[in-house]
Amino acid sequence: MRLIIFFATSATILTFCIYNSMKNLFIIFGGASVEHDVSIVTALQTYANLKDKYKLRLLYCTKDNLMYLVDKTAPADYIDKQMLLKKSQQVTIFNKGLYKVCGKKLKLISEVDCIINCCHGGVGEDGSIKAVLDFNNIPCSSASVSSSSICMDKEYAKLVAKSLDIPIVEYIVVDKNSKYVDNAKILGNSVIVKPCGLGSSIGVVKTDLEHLQENIDIVLHLDNKVLIEREISPLVEYNCAVVRDGDNIILSQIEQPVNKSDILSFEDKYISVDKTRIIPADIPKEKQDLIYDYTKRIYQHLNLNGVVRIDYLYDKNNDTIYLNEINTIPGSLAYYLFEGLGITYIKLMEILIKNATTKPLQSYFSSTILENLKNIGK
């Protein structure tokens, strides 16, 4: 990455010079995930907003996690994925760059200065892609491998919240070995069944105990671990996004999703043409402050990075706000939650890129272990 700095009294001018020295910026999207197509929409949205400011390229991951350089920028271009791939270059990531395979050799296509991660769910959000990029010394906009994997698992996220004294809804977890267990009765007759490692409300169902086992069996086709929660009714959902800008933590406006049914479905989020969110949420000041406190606490404790959206459930009966889930790659990168603060899409991306490319390098230390052992075994 070439860095051009002009001496000036304006921090804005200095920032502009740094960002515009970014030569090879990529957006990665798709991947092995049930949210594959949602990821495509987010990536193309990001591209449309940034294409006039940066030299951008699109890096598409198939559902088999094969990578292709693509130049299509309309969602309709991704309906026929076989045709798309025929016209695209298959590539791989290696040693700070992007390569194509030529027989038994790799040919460098481009060095990579930074990658914006738009892969929702699956390998993009569980830390797998971040691990590949870290191993190859490529800066990436998303959270670390360890924090990503924790947040992706709803059970582990609950355990973190509990350790921070953040309320969680009563739950049990079952898998293909345990399946139905009698202690589900303690949750009440009406429960919510969720895949532990999926997002976008995919596989989330409301059921009574009589039909619990059959719903567990259905969800086990989507995930190997199932979360069963007590149903909250009447329920209000609140979401809050957060991003780190250097040493500053920026908390977004709070949104209130509007549900057609008892739970916010995939259709409510991505297909319905009706109004699906209220921004800013109609929420009492003390509840807003509580959500901000919880959000900041989680973000800092897990040492998160990039834009993270944390979702909450408000139980009107006992006047309690519970953690619902933590999304480390939220839909549309949650840009719309920052607009009311005067943070544009481009500004939000600048924050992500700056954070990804200014992290301190891993430090090492010199050791005399090998010198001390060199005569052993001779």
C-alpha positions as CSV (number, residue, x, y, z in Angstrom):
1,M,0.0,0.0,0.0
2,R,1.5,3.4,-1.0
3,L,1.0,6.1,1.6
4,I,0.9,9.7,0.5
5,I,0.9,12.4,3.2
6,F,0.8,16.2,2.7
7,F,1.5,18.4,5.6
8,A,-1.7,20.3,6.4
9,T,-3.5,21.7,9.4
10,S,-6.7,19.8,8.4
11,A,-7.0,16.3,9.7
12,T,-9.6,15.7,7.1
13,I,-7.1,16.4,4.3
14,L,-4.6,14.0,5.9
15,T,-7.3,11.3,6.2
16,F,-8.3,11.8,2.5
17,C,-4.7,11.2,1.4
18,I,-4.3,8.0,3.4
19,Y,-7.5,6.4,2.1
20,N,-6.9,7.4,-1.5
21,S,-3.6,5.7,-1.5
22,M,-5.5,2.4,-1.2
23,K,-4.7,0.7,-4.5
24,N,-6.1,-2.8,-4.2
25,L,-9.3,-3.0,-2.2
26,F,-11.5,-6.0,-2.5
27,I,-15.0,-6.9,-1.4
28,I,-15.5,-10.6,-0.5
29,F,-19.0,-12.1,-0.4
30,G,-21.0,-15.3,-0.9
31,G,-19.5,-18.4,0.6
32,A,-20.9,-21.6,2.2
33,S,-23.8,-20.1,4.1
34,V,-27.6,-20.2,4.1
35,E,-27.3,-16.4,3.9
36,H,-25.4,-16.6,0.6
37,D,-27.8,-14.5,-1.5
38,V,-28.2,-11.9,1.3
39,S,-24.4,-11.5,1.2
40,I,-24.5,-10.8,-2.6
41,V,-27.0,-7.9,-2.0
42,T,-24.8,-6.4,0.7
43,A,-21.6,-6.7,-1.4
44,L,-23.2,-5.1,-4.4
45,Q,-24.7,-2.3,-2.3
46,T,-21.2,-1.7,-0.8
47,Y,-19.7,-1.6,-4.3
48,A,-22.2,0.9,-5.6
49,N,-21.5,3.2,-2.7
50,L,-17.7,3.0,-3.0
51,K,-16.9,2.6,-6.7
52,D,-16.4,6.3,-7.3
53,K,-14.0,6.7,-4.4
54,Y,-11.8,3.6,-4.5
55,K,-10.4,1.1,-7.0
56,L,-12.6,-1.8,-6.1
57,R,-12.8,-5.4,-7.2
58,L,-15.4,-8.1,-6.3
59,L,-14.3,-11.4,-4.9
60,Y,-17.1,-13.9,-5.1
61,C,-17.1,-17.2,-3.1
62,T,-19.3,-20.0,-4.3
63,K,-21.2,-22.2,-1.9
64,D,-18.2,-24.6,-2.3
65,N,-15.9,-21.8,-1.1
66,L,-14.2,-21.5,-4.5
67,M,-13.1,-17.9,-5.2
68,Y,-13.7,-16.0,-8.4
69,L,-13.0,-12.5,-9.6
70,V,-16.3,-11.1,-10.9
71,D,-17.3,-7.9,-12.6
72,K,-21.1,-8.1,-12.4
73,T,-22.7,-5.5,-10.2
74,A,-26.4,-6.2,-10.4
75,P,-28.2,-8.8,-8.2
76,A,-29.9,-10.3,-11.3
77,D,-26.5,-11.3,-12.6
78,Y,-26.1,-13.7,-9.8
79,I,-29.3,-15.7,-10.4
80,D,-27.6,-18.0,-13.0
81,K,-24.4,-18.6,-11.1
82,Q,-23.1,-21.2,-13.5
83,M,-23.1,-18.7,-16.3
84,L,-21.6,-16.1,-14.0
85,L,-18.6,-18.4,-13.2
86,K,-18.0,-19.3,-16.9
87,K,-17.3,-15.7,-17.5
88,S,-15.1,-15.2,-14.4
89,Q,-11.6,-15.9,-13.3
90,Q,-11.1,-18.5,-10.6
91,V,-8.5,-17.3,-8.0
92,T,-6.9,-18.2,-4.7
93,I,-5.5,-16.2,-1.8
94,F,-1.8,-16.6,-1.0
95,N,1.0,-14.6,0.6
96,K,-0.6,-11.1,0.7
97,G,-2.0,-11.5,-2.8
98,L,-4.6,-12.9,-5.2
99,Y,-3.4,-15.6,-7.6
100,K,-4.7,-17.6,-10.4
101,V,-3.7,-21.3,-10.9
102,C,-1.7,-21.9,-14.0
103,G,-1.1,-25.6,-14.2
104,K,1.1,-26.4,-11.2
105,K,2.1,-22.8,-10.7
106,L,0.5,-19.7,-9.2
107,K,0.5,-16.4,-11.1
108,L,0.0,-13.2,-9.1
109,I,-3.0,-11.2,-10.3
110,S,-2.9,-8.5,-7.6
111,E,-1.6,-7.6,-4.3
112,V,-4.3,-7.1,-1.7
113,D,-4.3,-4.0,0.5
114,C,-7.5,-4.7,2.3
115,I,-10.6,-6.8,2.1
116,I,-14.1,-5.7,3.2
117,N,-15.9,-8.8,4.5
118,C,-19.6,-8.9,3.3
119,C,-20.1,-12.7,3.8
120,H,-23.1,-13.2,6.1
121,G,-23.3,-16.3,8.2
122,G,-21.3,-19.5,7.6
123,V,-17.6,-19.2,6.7
124,G,-17.7,-15.5,6.5
125,E,-19.1,-14.8,10.0
126,D,-17.7,-17.7,12.0
127,G,-14.1,-16.6,11.5
128,S,-13.1,-19.1,8.8
129,I,-12.5,-16.5,6.1
130,K,-10.8,-14.1,8.5
131,A,-8.4,-17.0,9.5
132,V,-7.4,-17.5,5.9
133,L,-6.8,-13.8,5.4
134,D,-4.8,-13.5,8.7
135,F,-2.7,-16.5,7.7
136,N,-1.8,-14.8,4.5
137,N,-1.2,-11.4,6.1
138,I,-4.1,-9.6,4.4
139,P,-6.0,-6.9,6.4
140,C,-9.7,-7.6,6.7
141,S,-12.6,-5.4,8.0
142,S,-14.3,-8.0,10.3
143,A,-13.8,-9.2,13.8
144,S,-11.1,-11.6,14.9
145,V,-11.3,-15.3,14.4
146,S,-11.9,-16.1,18.1
147,S,-14.6,-13.4,18.7
148,S,-16.3,-14.2,15.4
149,S,-16.7,-17.9,16.3
150,I,-18.0,-17.0,19.7
151,C,-20.6,-14.6,18.4
152,M,-21.7,-16.9,15.7
153,D,-22.7,-19.6,18.2
154,K,-25.9,-18.4,20.1
155,E,-25.1,-20.6,23.1
156,Y,-21.6,-19.2,23.5
157,A,-22.9,-15.6,23.0
158,K,-25.3,-16.2,25.9
159,L,-22.5,-17.5,28.1
160,V,-20.5,-14.3,27.4
161,A,-23.5,-12.1,28.2
162,K,-24.1,-14.0,31.4
163,S,-20.5,-13.5,32.5
164,L,-21.0,-9.7,31.9
165,D,-24.2,-9.7,34.0
166,I,-26.3,-9.0,30.9
167,P,-29.7,-10.8,31.1
168,I,-30.3,-13.8,28.8
169,V,-33.6,-15.6,28.1
170,E,-33.8,-19.0,29.8
171,Y,-32.7,-21.8,27.4
172,I,-31.5,-25.3,26.9
173,V,-29.4,-26.7,24.1
174,V,-29.8,-30.1,22.4
175,D,-28.0,-31.9,19.6
176,K,-28.6,-35.0,17.5
177,N,-27.5,-37.2,20.4
178,S,-29.6,-35.6,23.2
179,K,-32.5,-34.3,21.1
180,Y,-35.6,-33.9,23.3
181,V,-35.0,-33.6,27.0
182,D,-37.5,-33.3,29.8
183,N,-36.1,-30.2,31.3
184,A,-37.5,-28.2,28.3
185,K,-40.7,-28.2,30.4
186,I,-39.1,-25.6,32.7
187,L,-39.3,-23.1,29.8
188,G,-43.1,-23.2,29.6
189,N,-45.4,-24.8,27.0
190,S,-44.6,-22.3,24.3
191,V,-40.9,-22.1,23.2
192,I,-38.7,-20.7,20.4
193,V,-36.5,-23.2,18.5
194,K,-33.4,-21.8,16.8
195,P,-30.3,-23.2,15.0
196,C,-27.4,-22.2,17.2
197,G,-25.1,-21.2,14.3
198,L,-27.4,-19.6,11.7
199,G,-28.7,-16.0,11.2
200,S,-31.4,-14.1,9.4
201,S,-34.1,-15.9,11.4
202,I,-33.6,-19.0,9.2
203,G,-34.9,-22.1,10.9
204,V,-36.4,-20.1,13.8
205,V,-39.9,-21.5,14.8
206,K,-42.3,-21.1,17.6
207,T,-43.8,-24.3,18.9
208,D,-45.5,-25.9,21.9
209,L,-44.0,-28.8,23.8
210,E,-46.2,-31.4,22.1
211,H,-44.6,-30.6,18.7
212,L,-41.1,-29.7,20.1
213,Q,-39.4,-32.9,19.0
214,E,-40.5,-32.7,15.4
215,N,-39.3,-29.1,15.2
216,I,-35.9,-30.1,16.7
217,D,-35.5,-32.7,14.1
218,I,-36.2,-30.2,11.3
219,V,-33.7,-27.7,12.7
220,L,-31.1,-30.4,13.1
221,H,-31.1,-30.6,9.3
222,L,-29.8,-27.0,9.2
223,D,-27.4,-27.1,12.2
224,N,-25.9,-29.7,14.5
225,K,-27.0,-27.8,17.7
226,V,-30.4,-26.4,18.6
227,L,-31.2,-23.7,21.0
228,I,-34.6,-23.8,22.8
229,E,-35.7,-20.6,24.5
230,R,-38.7,-19.6,26.6
231,E,-41.1,-17.5,24.5
232,I,-41.3,-13.9,25.4
233,S,-44.8,-12.4,25.0
234,P,-45.6,-9.6,24.6
235,L,-42.2,-8.9,22.9
236,V,-40.4,-5.8,21.5
237,E,-37.1,-6.2,19.6
238,Y,-34.4,-3.6,19.5
239,N,-31.1,-3.6,17.5
240,C,-28.0,-1.5,18.1
241,A,-24.9,-1.4,15.9
242,V,-21.4,-0.4,17.0
243,V,-18.1,0.3,15.4
244,R,-14.6,1.1,16.6
245,D,-12.9,4.2,15.2
246,G,-9.4,4.1,16.6
247,D,-9.8,4.4,20.3
248,N,-13.4,5.6,20.1
249,I,-16.5,3.3,20.3
250,I,-19.4,4.7,18.1
251,L,-22.9,3.5,19.1
252,S,-25.6,3.8,16.4
253,Q,-29.2,4.8,16.7
254,I,-31.4,2.0,18.0
255,E,-33.9,0.4,15.6
256,Q,-37.1,-1.4,16.4
257,P,-37.9,-4.1,13.9
258,V,-41.6,-4.4,12.9
259,N,-42.8,-8.0,12.9
260,K,-45.7,-9.4,10.9
261,S,-45.8,-12.4,13.3
262,D,-44.6,-13.4,16.7
263,I,-41.0,-13.7,15.4
264,L,-39.1,-11.6,12.9
265,S,-38.9,-13.8,9.9
266,F,-36.5,-14.0,6.9
267,E,-39.4,-12.6,4.8
268,D,-39.8,-9.6,7.2
269,K,-36.1,-8.8,6.9
270,Y,-35.5,-9.2,3.2
271,I,-38.6,-9.7,1.1
272,S,-41.5,-7.8,2.6
273,V,-42.2,-4.4,1.0
274,D,-43.9,-3.1,4.2
275,K,-42.1,-0.9,6.6
276,T,-39.9,-3.3,8.7
277,R,-38.1,-1.0,11.1
278,I,-38.5,2.2,13.1
279,I,-35.4,4.4,13.4
280,P,-34.8,5.7,15.9
281,A,-36.8,3.3,18.0
282,D,-39.6,4.6,20.3
283,I,-37.8,3.6,23.5
284,P,-37.6,5.2,27.0
285,K,-34.3,6.9,27.7
286,E,-33.4,4.5,30.5
287,K,-33.9,1.5,28.2
288,Q,-31.8,3.2,25.5
289,D,-29.0,3.8,27.9
290,L,-29.1,0.2,29.1
291,I,-28.9,-1.1,25.5
292,Y,-25.9,1.2,24.9
293,D,-24.2,0.0,28.0
294,Y,-24.7,-3.7,27.1
295,T,-23.6,-3.1,23.5
296,K,-20.4,-1.3,24.5
297,R,-19.7,-3.9,27.2
298,I,-19.9,-6.8,24.8
299,Y,-17.9,-5.0,22.0
300,Q,-15.1,-4.2,24.3
301,H,-15.0,-7.4,26.3
302,L,-14.8,-9.6,23.1
303,N,-12.4,-7.1,21.5
304,L,-14.6,-6.9,18.5
305,N,-13.8,-5.0,15.3
306,G,-15.7,-3.8,12.3
307,V,-19.4,-3.1,12.3
308,V,-21.3,-5.3,14.7
309,R,-25.1,-5.3,15.3
310,I,-26.3,-6.6,18.6
311,D,-30.0,-7.6,18.9
312,Y,-32.1,-7.5,22.0
313,L,-35.5,-8.7,23.2
314,Y,-37.6,-6.6,25.6
315,D,-40.0,-8.6,27.8
316,K,-42.9,-6.2,28.6
317,N,-44.2,-8.4,31.4
318,N,-41.1,-8.3,33.6
319,D,-39.6,-5.0,32.1
320,T,-36.3,-6.7,31.2
321,I,-34.1,-6.4,28.2
322,Y,-32.3,-9.6,27.1
323,L,-29.5,-10.2,24.7
324,N,-30.8,-12.0,21.6
325,E,-27.7,-12.4,19.3
326,I,-24.5,-10.8,18.1
327,N,-24.1,-10.2,14.4
328,T,-20.5,-9.6,13.4
329,I,-21.4,-9.1,9.6
330,P,-24.8,-7.5,9.8
331,G,-27.1,-7.1,6.8
332,S,-26.1,-4.0,4.7
333,L,-23.3,-3.7,7.3
334,A,-25.9,-1.8,9.3
335,Y,-25.0,1.5,7.6
336,Y,-28.6,2.8,7.9
337,L,-28.2,2.8,11.7
338,F,-25.4,5.3,11.6
339,E,-26.9,7.7,9.0
340,G,-28.9,9.6,11.7
341,L,-25.5,10.4,13.4
342,G,-24.2,12.0,10.2
343,I,-22.0,9.0,9.3
344,T,-22.5,8.3,5.6
345,Y,-21.9,4.9,4.0
346,I,-18.6,6.0,2.6
347,K,-17.5,7.4,6.0
348,L,-18.4,4.1,7.7
349,M,-16.3,2.2,5.1
350,E,-13.4,4.5,5.7
351,I,-13.6,3.7,9.4
352,L,-13.5,0.0,8.6
353,I,-10.6,0.3,6.2
354,K,-8.6,2.4,8.6
355,N,-9.1,0.0,11.4
356,A,-8.2,-3.0,9.3
357,T,-5.0,-1.5,7.9
358,T,-3.6,0.2,11.0
359,K,-3.6,-2.7,13.4
360,P,-0.2,-3.3,15.1
361,L,1.8,-6.2,13.6
362,Q,2.3,-9.3,15.6
363,S,5.4,-8.9,17.8
364,Y,8.0,-11.6,18.2
365,F,11.0,-12.1,20.4
366,S,14.4,-13.7,19.8
367,S,15.1,-17.0,21.5
368,T,18.3,-18.9,22.3
369,I,16.5,-22.3,22.6
370,L,17.9,-23.8,19.4
371,E,21.5,-22.5,20.2
372,N,21.3,-24.1,23.6
373,L,20.2,-27.4,22.1
374,K,22.5,-27.6,19.1
375,N,24.9,-30.0,20.7
376,I,22.3,-32.4,22.0
377,G,22.1,-35.7,20.1
378,K,25.5,-35.3,18.5
